[in-house]
Amino acid sequence: MLAACTSSSLVLLDALTLKRAPTSIGPDSIRSLKSPTAVTWSQDNSYLFVAQADGIHKFEPAGHHAGLVHETTHPITTIATRDKGNSILFNNETEISVFETQSGTIIQRFTSHKTNITSLSLSNDTTLLASTSLNTVLIHNLTMASHTVLRGLPSGDITTCVFHDPHSHPTSYWNWEPIGYL
């Protein structure tokens, strides 16, 4: 299932539809939304979470709105989930919040970035969170509630980062030799 957001809608397309390379997208696949800014699936793919102007919304895979999970007045630009969607990680400008959906409370906050956060990525075991801003990559240990700055990156603006799941592709497919830049 692919979820794509435009400035005013959510589009959900299943793998079978994508394999047929549709020439257009049918109206049943499109849901009107209010300024979606970020989207992520729960790890078990049972729910889709979409950040919008008013907060984080939960959708079922068929596109049915399951409710507003968290209200906010600050723009959310990145979002990630852990624990099958029971915890949602998101940012408001320079702050990262860990929101527990069962209790409806923020259970953890990280305020280490000095400039706006541009991306979030969880490690496969969801114990580490990488967050980026224009000039910093921080690695947060969610179990220990600590963080470290990733040092030694090449100069230039940092735009994003992501953890790799070593179980999703055999490493023999990747011929990675850090000998330069393309």
N, C-alpha and C positions, 0 to 999 in steps of 0.2 A: 504494500500500500504506500503510495506516495502522497504526501501532504505538501501543498505549495500555497503560499499566501501572496496575495497582491495587496494593494493599498486599501481595498475594500471587500475582499472575499477570501474564502478558503476553498481550495479545490482538492478533492480526494479522488485518487485514481488507483484502482487495483492493478496487480501485476499483469493479469490477463489483458486488460485494456491497454496497458503500456506496451506489451509485446506486439499487439496488433498495430501499433503506431497510428493512433487516431488522427484524422485530419482536423477534427474539431472536438471540443469537450462538450458533452451533453449537459443540459441544465440540472439533471439529477446529481451531478458531481460537484456543483457549486453551491456554497453557502455564503450569504451576505454577512459580513462582519464589520465591526467598527474599528478601523485602523489597526489590523494585526501587525505586530512588530517582531515576534519570535514564536517558534513552534518546536515541539519535541514530542516524541512518543515515549510512553512508559517502557521500561525494559522488557516487559512481557507483551508489549504491543496491544494491550487491552484498552488503552485510552490515549488520546491525543490531547496535549495541553497547548493552548494558544494564548500568548500574551497580547492583550489589546489595551486601548487607552484607559479602560476602567479597571483592569486587573487581569487575572489568569482564569481562563475558561477551560472546562473539561468537555471533550467530545468523545463519543463512542466511534469505533472504526467506520460505521455506516454513515457518520456525519451528524448524528443526533446530538443536540446540545444537552449535556448532562449537568450543567450548572456553572455558576460563577464560583470558583474555588477560593480566590483571594482578591479582595479589593485593594486598589492602590490609586494614589493621585500622582505618583511619579512614573515617568516612562520606563518600561522594562525593555531592554534591547537584547538580552540573552536569557536563555532558560534551559534547564536540564532537570532530569528526574532521577530518583534512585528509589530503591525499595518498592518496585512495582508501581511507582507513582504516588506512594505514601509520603514521600518527601520531594519537594520541588525547590530547586536552587535557581535563583534569579538575581539580577542586579538592578539597582536604581542608581544610575550615574556611577559613583565611586564605591558603592557599598554592595556586598553580596549578602543575601538573606537565604537561610534554609527554612522553608515553611513546611510544617507538618500538616498534612491534609486532614488527618483524623481529629486532631485537637483544634485545628484552625489557628495555630499560633506559630510565630517565628521562634524557632528553637536555637538558632545560631546566627550570628552576624560577623562578617569580616569587613573591616574598614581600613585595609592596608594600602589600597590604591590611592594615588594622589590625583590621577586624571581618570576620565570616564573609562569604564570597562568595555572592551570590544568583543570578548568572547569568553565562554566557559566550556570546559570539557572535563568529564569524569573519567577516571580510570576504569577499566573493566570490572574490578572488584569494588568500585565506588568508594574506596577509602581515600583517594587523592583527587583533588580538584585543581585543575590548571585554570588560571584566569589571566587575561591579557589586558593591558591598556597600551596607550601609544608608545611607551618606552619601557615597559616592565612586563615580565612573566613571573607570576607568583605560583608556587605549588603549595596548596593547602592540604595539610593532613587532617582530614575530617574526624578521625578517631581521637587524635591528640589535641585538636583545636589549635594547631600551630601552623606556621607557614615559613617558607624560605623563598628568597629571590633567586631566580635562575640567572646566573651570571655568565658572561663570555659569549653572548649572542653577537652576530655581526651588527655593525651600525645600520641604522635605518629605522623607520617606523615599524612597530610590531602590529600586525593586522589580525592574526588568529593563531590558534594552535589546537591540536587534537591528540588524544591518546590513541595508540594503535592496539587493537585486540589481537594478541599473538595467536589466538585460536581461530580467528576468522580466515586467515590466509597462511599457508605454510611460508615460513621465512625464506625458504629456498626460491620462492617466486620473486623476491626482492633482492636485487643485486645492488645493495646500498654500499657505496664507497664514498665517504665524505671527503672528496678530493677537490671540490670547487663548486661553483655556482653556475647555473645555466643562464 
